[in-house]
């Protein structure tokens, strides 16, 4: 757990802080980057006192973990951060830290893993879960003010339809009702959006995705604005007692990935926009969902709360329904047909098939995660896949 995180120095951008990994060297040797810390237990000193307040990594974390947390808090403009074992662990920790009987507001479309957890375990844990349509402020206001509400959880753009929600407007609603606002900022990343600066109290990241960026680490994170100290204390305790801490090697790999985050997003976001623009009004595509498109329903709000781009996730709704869209996903040669997102290689997923029973995703939706490849090659790959799918009848 981080403490006393400083503000970014005047004139120094997040890209600079990320590229240097916040500049931390080994305090013993000056080695940069510092060595990987993989120990899980700490020997006491000759007087049987704890060294640096640490006894066991699950309880107090490690130097490597604290370094990642300080960096996350800096780039998200927060006061403290917690890194956990996965994005879903981070998300569910927030709900588990609430008192039994708490009323929570979530959106109809959000990461399916969290939706499924709330369906399977939310009621059992005493939560009263209320669902509202994405991006509908009137419905959000009515739901939040109808009864005392503990938590409002939003994801914007929402996975996998990429509907945009006005964070500042929802923050005003939540504040007026005394509710905590938590925002899943996985897809925008702190490069494009800082929800805490827009009024959110908590930010969640699936660090598995863009923050790591290389498909080789599973991790999650929570960042606070410092305004809800009791909830934050419970989140710290939740991580400790549920054993959701990240291992030392994964913490090192996550830090290494974060150093290139800004550079990767400067390639990924323009590529995603170019691909979205190419397939907008395409005869074989019913609709492109991408907030960077001027004609997208959420573009105006996205342009106001996102800077420097619109990230690398988009959806193609293919004409011809389930069969044709699934066949397109099978026919790509460059796009890897796999789940997850945010890595260096582009992925394509027929999300309805992955989610299965209970999915609210349209049957003809293909979710694209754009990587670092040449966008022209990716466009040609999708065009080829569409042609091959159509030729099969």
Secondary structure, DSSP 8 states (H G I E B T S, - for coil): ---S-----TT--HHHHHHTGGG---TTT--SS-------B----TTS--BTTBSBHHHH--HHHHHHHHHHHHHTT-SEEEEES-HHHHHHHHHHTS-TT-EEEEESSS-HHHHHHIIIIITTTT-EEEEE-TT-HHHHHHHHHHS--SEEEEESS-TTT-----HHHHHHHHHHHT-EEEEE-TTTHHHH--GGGGT-SEEEEETTTTTT-SS----EEEEE-SS-HHHHHHHHHHHHHHT-B--HHHHHHHHHHHTTHHHHHHHHHHHHHHHHHHHTT-TTEEEEE-TTSTTSTTHHHHHHH--S---SEEEEEETTHHHHHHHHHHH-SSSEE-S---SSS-EEEEHHHHH-TT--S-TTEEEEE--SS-HHHHHHHHHHHHHHHHHT-
